[in-house]
Amino acid sequence: MEFAEITTLLANAGTDFSLEGMWAQMGILAKIVMIMLLLMFLLALALMFERVRAYGRAKRQSIQYIMQLRNFLQERKLEEAVAAVQHHGDSPLAKIVGAGLKEYLQGMEALQEEGPEDVGDFDLVDAVNRRLERAKERETHNLKRGLATLATIGSTAVFVGLFGTVVGVINSFQGLSSDGGGGLSSVAGGISEALVATAVGLSVAIPAVVAFNAFNTKIEDFQVDMNDVASEIVDFVLKEGRY
């Protein structure tokens, strides 16, 4: 029997398929499941909206900063390059470059003040590289903020909806037993709960999973850019000389 035939039979059995009607026919447990799915949907929607805005700002500011960085490096204006990071606070690339150049300037200052012999086996290039690695890890963590929650919603919403489906089927059998094996009207409410719970669970899970995969792709793109810009900073330090 096709879904359209089932809904026709349920409608003929007196089942109201309006939102108000289905809500009124649901039991307490089914309503709790629907409320949980609604909250999960709203949370997923808020996370998706926030991440889209965050990634958009990060991309725009990263492009702006990299364009300025080229001139800063060519003119050896490293202090200005570090200071410009404050105006691009949403750019992971800017923060990474700022961290690397700041470490380089501090290392150069230490070498000039103390002298190469007084600082021991201090390797400036290695210090810059380690600082860049720490900055990349921190920015990657920031880019992934909220994705664990989104993944949890995408993976559990289906099961929450399935739980509501099971509840609806149980109510259907209870209706049959209480009605002494009556007609379709005795199971119509339970079947409607099962159908609605399944549909709502899928409606919440599918967008969350799609958004999670799309955001992971964006993060991978950012990671490629972060690795590239970190390598360029290390190359710049190597060209300036190894101390």
C-alpha positions in Angstrom: 0.0 0.0 0.0 1.5 3.3 -1.0 1.8 6.3 1.3 -0.9 8.3 -0.5 -3.3 5.4 -0.1 -2.5 5.3 3.7 -3.1 9.0 4.1 -6.4 8.7 2.2 -7.6 5.9 4.5 -6.5 7.8 7.5 -8.4 10.9 6.4 -11.5 8.8 5.7 -11.1 7.4 9.2 -11.5 10.9 10.7 -7.8 11.7 11.2 -7.1 15.5 10.9 -3.8 16.0 9.1 -3.5 19.7 9.9 -0.8 20.8 12.3 -3.3 21.6 15.0 -5.1 18.4 14.4 -2.1 16.1 14.5 -0.7 17.9 17.6 -4.1 17.4 19.4 -4.1 13.7 18.5 -0.5 13.1 19.8 0.1 11.6 23.2 2.3 13.3 25.9 5.4 11.2 24.9 5.0 12.0 21.2 4.7 15.7 22.0 7.9 15.6 24.0 9.6 14.0 21.0 8.3 16.7 18.7 9.5 19.5 21.1 13.0 17.9 21.3 13.2 17.7 17.5 12.0 21.4 17.2 14.7 22.5 19.7 17.3 20.5 17.8 16.3 22.1 14.6 16.4 25.6 16.0 19.9 24.9 17.5 21.2 23.5 14.2 19.7 26.5 12.3 21.4 28.9 14.7 24.8 27.1 14.4 24.6 27.0 10.6 23.8 30.7 10.4 26.6 31.6 12.8 29.2 29.4 11.0 28.2 30.8 7.6 28.7 34.3 8.8 32.0 33.4 10.6 33.5 31.7 7.5 32.4 34.5 5.3 34.1 37.2 7.5 37.2 35.0 7.8 37.5 34.6 4.0 37.0 38.3 3.3 39.4 39.5 6.0 42.0 36.9 5.0 42.0 38.2 1.5 42.3 41.8 2.6 45.2 41.0 5.0 47.1 38.9 2.5 47.0 41.7 0.0 48.5 44.0 2.6 51.0 41.5 3.8 52.7 41.3 0.5 53.6 45.0 0.6 54.6 44.7 4.3 57.1 41.9 3.6 58.5 43.5 0.5 59.1 46.8 2.4 60.3 44.9 5.6 57.5 46.6 7.6 57.1 43.7 10.0 55.8 45.8 12.9 53.0 47.2 10.7 52.2 43.7 9.5 51.7 42.6 13.2 49.7 45.7 14.0 47.4 45.2 11.0 46.2 41.9 12.6 44.1 43.8 15.0 42.0 45.1 12.2 41.5 41.6 10.8 40.5 39.8 14.0 38.2 37.3 12.2 40.9 36.1 9.9 42.7 32.9 10.9 45.5 33.7 8.3 46.1 37.1 9.8 46.4 35.6 13.3 48.8 33.0 12.2 51.0 35.5 10.3 50.9 37.9 13.3 51.9 35.1 15.7 54.9 34.1 13.5 56.1 37.6 12.8 55.7 38.6 16.5 57.9 35.6 17.5 60.4 36.6 14.9 60.6 40.2 16.1 60.9 39.1 19.7 63.7 36.6 18.8 65.6 39.2 16.8 65.3 41.6 19.8 66.6 39.0 22.2 69.5 38.2 19.9 70.5 41.8 19.5 70.2 42.6 23.2 71.9 39.5 24.6 74.1 38.4 21.8 74.2 35.0 20.0 76.5 33.6 22.7 74.3 34.5 25.6 71.1 32.9 24.3 72.6 29.4 24.0 71.4 27.1 21.2 68.4 29.3 20.5 67.1 28.6 16.9 65.0 31.5 15.7 63.6 29.7 12.7 62.6 26.7 14.9 61.0 29.0 17.4 59.0 30.8 14.7 57.9 27.4 13.2 56.7 26.1 16.6 54.8 29.3 17.2 53.1 29.0 13.8 52.2 25.4 14.5 50.5 26.4 17.8 48.7 29.2 16.1 47.4 26.8 13.4 46.1 24.4 15.9 44.3 27.1 17.8 42.7 28.6 14.7 41.7 25.2 13.4 40.0 24.6 16.8 38.2 27.9 16.5 37.0 27.1 12.9 35.5 23.8 14.2 33.6 25.5 17.0 30.0 24.3 17.0 30.5 21.5 14.4 30.5 18.8 17.1 27.1 19.9 18.2 25.9 20.0 14.6 27.2 16.5 13.9 25.5 15.3 17.1 22.2 16.7 15.9 22.6 15.2 12.4 23.3 11.8 13.8 20.7 11.7 16.6 17.7 13.5 15.1 16.9 10.4 13.1 16.9 8.2 16.1 14.8 10.7 18.1 12.3 10.6 15.2 12.5 6.8 15.2 11.7 6.8 18.9 8.7 8.8 18.1 7.8 6.3 15.4 8.0 3.5 17.8 5.8 5.3 20.3 3.2 5.9 17.5 3.2 2.2 16.6 2.8 1.3 20.2 -0.2 3.6 20.5 -1.6 2.0 17.4 -1.5 -1.5 18.9 -2.9 -0.1 22.1 -5.8 1.4 20.1 -6.4 -2.0 18.5 -6.5 -3.8 21.8 -8.7 -1.3 23.6 -11.1 -1.2 20.6 -11.3 -5.0 20.4 -9.8 -5.2 17.0 -11.8 -2.3 15.6 -11.4 -0.5 12.3 -8.7 1.9 11.1 -10.0 4.7 13.2 -8.6 2.9 16.3 -5.1 3.1 15.0 -5.2 6.3 13.0 -3.8 8.5 15.8 -0.8 6.2 16.4 0.0 5.9 12.7 -0.1 9.7 12.3 2.3 10.1 15.2 4.6 7.5 13.6 4.6 9.2 10.2 5.0 12.7 11.6 7.9 11.7 13.9 9.8 10.0 11.0 9.3 13.0 8.7 10.3 15.6 11.3 13.4 13.5 12.4 14.6 13.3 8.8 13.9 17.0 8.2 16.1 17.9 11.1 18.9 15.4 10.4 19.4 15.9 6.6 20.2 19.6 6.7 22.4 19.2 9.7 24.5 16.5 8.0 24.7 18.4 4.7 25.8 21.6 6.6 28.4 19.6 8.6 30.0 18.2 5.5 30.0 21.5 3.8 31.6 23.3 6.8 34.3 20.6 7.0 35.1 21.2 3.4 35.5 24.9 4.1 37.7 24.2 7.1 39.9 22.0 4.9 40.3 24.9 2.5 41.2 27.2 5.4 43.8 24.6 6.6 45.4 24.5 3.1 45.7 28.4 3.2 47.0 28.4 6.7 49.7 25.9 5.8 50.7 27.9 2.8 50.9 31.2 4.6 52.9 29.5 7.5 55.3 28.1 5.0 55.7 31.6 3.4 56.5 33.1 6.8 59.2 30.4 7.5 60.7 31.0 4.0 60.8 34.7 4.8 62.6 34.1 8.0 65.1 31.8 6.3 65.8 34.4 3.7 66.4 37.0 6.4 69.1 34.7 7.8 69.4 31.9 10.3 70.6 33.1 13.7 
